[in-house]
Amino acid sequence: MPRRFDRTPPERDSTRVNERIRVPEVRVIGEDGEQIGVLKRDDALKLAQERDLDLVEIAAEAKPPVCKILDYSKWKYQQEQKAKEARKHQQQVTIREMKMRPKIAVHDYETKKGHVERFLKQGAKVKITIMFRGREMTHPERGENLLMRLAEDVAEIGVVESRPNQDGRNMTMLLGPTRVEPKPKQEAPAKPKQEAPAKPKQKAPAEAAEPKQEPPAEPKQEAPAKPKQEAPAKPKQEAPAEPKQEVPAEPQHPQSA
């Protein structure tokens, strides 16, 4: 059964879908993000119908408006979930109001100041309103002085976000809580671990060791010493003795008488 294509979003939803898109031409983006280009509205509707999807206007201010082919029910659910998550992370600011008269009694002033301090500690902003009556309008400085006095009294926990401003018979001032930066946690120094004294190990009584039987040493067989062969002594050759030559004795001549 073909998908019905004449669905219309609730009246409170301002998103233009399918036939609610009245412009003659639109810039079309596919379901996967591809740029299809500028098409006539009827051609874009036909293309979305062929893909069994919706044509949703996502940028009405553009010229021509930008439309995307997608599943409108799924897309709307995703948008609602994103908005829900965004609201979770938003910090809701509460504004409380405290009214005073220019001629407030001391006791009443202290009571109202206590309320202002309590609101600021709770993280709320406080709007202080001074109400003038009759001839009190001729002395607006009294109201301003009262507001500044209150701001000084709660200066430790509150700051002036909007200075005194007169509007007709009323003068207002806005106080906000002081933003206190979290102090870094100081880690305590680590205590040295005390180790338990080591217990002496008890050795088991040694059993009588059995004597090790060593195998009898085998007698070493020495190799027979080889007889040393002395080289034969060479005969010394004496040199032949040279014959001594005797010197002939000179003849003795007889002495003459």
C-alpha distance (Angstrom), angle and dihedral (degrees) to the residues before:
residue distance angle dihedral
M1 . . .
P2 3.81 . .
R3 3.76 118.0 .
R4 3.78 116.2 -100.6
F5 3.76 109.6 -110.5
D6 3.78 102.3 -171.9
R7 3.77 96.7 79.7
T8 3.77 114.8 139.0
P9 3.78 125.6 -163.7
P10 3.81 120.1 -120.9
E11 3.76 117.2 -75.9
R12 3.80 91.9 -111.1
D13 3.81 89.3 60.0
S14 3.79 109.9 86.3
T15 3.82 94.4 -167.6
R16 3.81 111.9 118.3
V17 3.79 112.3 -132.9
N18 3.79 130.9 -179.3
E19 3.83 111.4 -41.9
R20 3.81 91.9 13.1
I21 3.80 87.9 72.7
R22 3.83 103.2 95.1
V23 3.81 104.0 176.9
P24 3.82 118.2 107.4
E25 3.82 96.3 -130.1
V26 3.80 134.1 27.4
R27 3.77 136.4 -177.4
V28 3.79 106.0 -119.1
I29 3.80 128.3 -147.6
G30 3.79 119.3 -170.0
E31 3.79 125.8 -126.4
D32 3.80 90.4 -99.9
G33 3.80 93.6 49.5
E34 3.80 97.6 -99.4
Q35 3.80 116.8 147.4
I36 3.80 106.5 -117.9
G37 3.80 94.7 175.6
V38 3.79 138.3 -133.7
L39 3.80 113.2 -26.7
K40 3.75 136.7 168.6
R41 3.77 112.3 -95.4
D42 3.81 93.3 -114.6
D43 3.81 91.6 50.3
A44 3.80 90.7 49.1
L45 3.80 91.0 49.9
K46 3.79 90.6 49.4
L47 3.80 91.2 50.0
A48 3.81 91.3 51.1
Q49 3.80 91.2 47.4
E50 3.81 91.2 51.8
R51 3.80 88.8 55.3
D52 3.82 91.4 46.4
L53 3.81 90.3 -119.3
D54 3.81 139.1 110.3
L55 3.78 132.9 -101.0
V56 3.82 107.2 -128.6
E57 3.79 125.5 -173.8
I58 3.83 108.3 -132.6
A59 3.83 102.0 167.0
A60 3.80 112.6 32.9
E61 3.83 94.2 168.7
A62 3.80 94.1 61.7
K63 3.78 121.3 95.1
P64 2.96 106.4 -101.0
P65 3.83 97.3 17.6
V66 3.79 116.0 -109.0
C67 3.79 117.9 -120.1
K68 3.77 130.2 -177.8
I69 3.77 130.2 -152.8
L70 3.80 108.5 -129.4
D71 3.78 146.5 121.2
Y72 3.79 101.6 -75.2
S73 3.82 96.4 -160.6
K74 3.79 92.3 51.7
W75 3.81 92.5 43.2
K76 3.81 92.3 50.0
Y77 3.80 91.3 50.2
Q78 3.80 90.8 51.4
Q79 3.80 91.4 49.7
E80 3.80 91.0 51.1
Q81 3.80 91.3 50.6
K82 3.81 91.4 50.3
A83 3.80 91.1 50.2
K84 3.79 90.4 48.4
E85 3.80 91.9 52.6
A86 3.79 90.7 47.6
R87 3.81 91.1 53.4
K88 3.79 90.3 52.4
H89 3.79 91.4 58.3
Q90 3.79 94.3 45.2
Q91 3.78 115.2 100.7
Q92 3.78 109.6 -130.7
V93 3.79 110.7 -138.7
T94 3.79 118.0 -154.5
I95 3.80 120.6 -155.2
R96 3.78 116.6 -154.2
E97 3.80 123.8 -170.3
M98 3.79 130.0 -140.3
K99 3.82 120.6 -171.5
M100 3.80 125.8 -156.3
R101 3.78 140.1 172.1
P102 3.82 122.2 -127.0
K103 3.83 90.2 -118.6
I104 3.79 97.4 48.3
A105 3.81 119.1 162.2
V106 3.80 119.5 -113.5
H107 3.80 93.8 -115.2
D108 3.81 92.6 48.7
Y109 3.80 90.1 48.0
E110 3.82 92.5 53.2
T111 3.80 90.9 47.9
K112 3.80 93.8 50.8
K113 3.81 91.2 44.0
G114 3.81 88.4 55.7
H115 3.81 89.9 53.4
V116 3.80 90.7 49.9
E117 3.81 91.3 51.0
R118 3.79 90.9 50.1
F119 3.81 92.2 50.9
L120 3.80 92.0 49.1
K121 3.81 92.2 49.6
Q122 3.80 88.4 53.0
G123 3.81 88.7 57.2
A124 3.80 96.4 -108.1
K125 3.77 127.4 132.5
V126 3.80 117.9 -121.8
K127 3.78 126.1 -144.7
I128 3.80 110.4 -155.0
T129 3.81 114.5 -156.4
I130 3.80 124.3 -168.1
M131 3.82 111.0 -160.0
F132 3.80 117.9 -152.7
R133 3.80 124.9 -158.7
G134 3.78 132.0 -167.6
R135 3.78 113.9 -40.1
E136 3.83 91.5 3.8
M137 3.80 85.9 86.6
T138 3.80 88.6 73.3
H139 3.82 91.0 66.8
P140 3.82 106.9 48.2
E141 3.82 90.2 154.6
R142 3.80 88.8 73.6
G143 3.76 91.0 62.5
E144 3.79 92.4 45.4
N145 3.81 91.8 50.0
L146 3.80 90.3 50.2
L147 3.80 91.9 51.7
M148 3.81 93.7 48.7
R149 3.80 90.4 47.3
L150 3.79 89.6 54.9
A151 3.81 90.9 47.6
E152 3.81 90.2 54.3
D153 3.81 92.5 47.7
V154 3.83 92.4 55.2
A155 3.82 96.8 34.9
E156 3.82 92.4 118.8
I157 3.79 93.5 62.6
G158 3.82 104.0 19.7
V159 3.79 140.7 47.4
V160 3.79 131.4 -158.8
E161 3.80 108.4 -106.4
S162 3.80 95.6 170.6
R163 3.79 121.3 26.0
P164 3.83 120.8 -134.7
N165 3.78 111.4 -65.0
Q166 3.79 125.4 -179.5
D167 3.78 119.6 -139.3
G168 3.78 112.1 178.1
R169 3.79 109.5 -58.5
N170 3.80 93.8 -10.8
M171 3.80 132.1 75.5
T172 3.80 117.1 -162.1
M173 3.80 137.6 -168.6
L174 3.81 128.6 -178.0
L175 3.80 121.9 -139.9
G176 3.79 123.7 -167.7
P177 3.80 130.9 -166.8
T178 3.78 117.4 -95.2
R179 3.77 112.9 -107.2
V180 3.75 106.6 -124.0
E181 3.77 113.7 -160.7
P182 3.78 111.9 -138.8
K183 3.76 112.2 -107.0
P184 3.77 115.5 -124.3
K185 3.73 111.4 -104.8
Q186 3.77 113.8 -109.3
E187 3.71 109.8 -136.4
A188 3.77 115.2 -139.3
P189 3.79 113.8 -118.5
A190 3.74 110.6 -95.0
K191 3.77 112.9 -105.2
P192 3.78 114.3 -125.5
K193 3.74 110.8 -107.7
Q194 3.79 113.5 -115.0
E195 3.71 108.5 -138.0
A196 3.77 117.2 -148.4
P197 3.81 113.6 -114.4
A198 3.74 110.3 -94.0
K199 3.78 113.4 -107.6
P200 3.80 113.4 -124.3
K201 3.72 110.7 -109.2
Q202 3.79 112.3 -116.5
K203 3.73 110.6 -137.4
A204 3.73 116.3 -142.2
P205 3.84 112.9 -114.0
A206 3.72 107.9 -88.9
E207 3.77 111.9 -113.2
A208 3.73 117.9 -128.4
A209 3.69 103.4 -83.3
E210 3.71 112.9 -127.5
P211 3.79 111.3 -124.9
K212 3.70 110.5 -105.5
Q213 3.77 111.7 -120.3
E214 3.71 108.0 -137.7
P215 3.78 115.9 -157.2
P216 3.85 113.4 -109.4
A217 3.75 111.3 -91.9
E218 3.75 111.9 -109.8
P219 3.84 113.1 -124.3
K220 3.74 111.5 -106.1
Q221 3.77 112.7 -119.9
E222 3.73 108.9 -138.9
A223 3.74 115.7 -149.2
P224 3.88 113.2 -117.4
A225 3.77 111.3 -97.5
K226 3.74 112.2 -110.3
P227 3.87 113.1 -124.5
K228 3.74 112.4 -111.1
Q229 3.81 112.6 -118.8
E230 3.76 110.5 -140.9
A231 3.71 116.2 -150.0
P232 3.92 112.7 -116.6
A233 3.80 112.2 -99.2
K234 3.72 113.0 -110.0
P235 3.96 113.5 -124.5
K236 3.75 112.0 -111.5
Q237 3.81 112.7 -120.5
E238 3.78 111.4 -140.8
A239 3.70 117.0 -149.2
P240 3.91 113.3 -115.3
A241 3.83 111.8 -99.3
E242 3.74 113.3 -111.6
P243 3.90 113.7 -124.7
K244 3.77 111.9 -108.9
Q245 3.79 113.4 -120.5
E246 3.75 112.4 -142.3
V247 3.73 118.3 -145.5
P248 3.88 109.9 -120.7
A249 3.77 112.3 -113.9
E250 3.71 115.4 -113.5
P251 3.92 113.7 -115.0
Q252 3.72 113.5 -107.6
H253 3.81 114.6 -128.5
P254 3.82 116.9 -143.6
Q255 3.73 114.1 -112.6
S256 3.75 114.9 -114.4
A257 3.75 117.9 -117.6
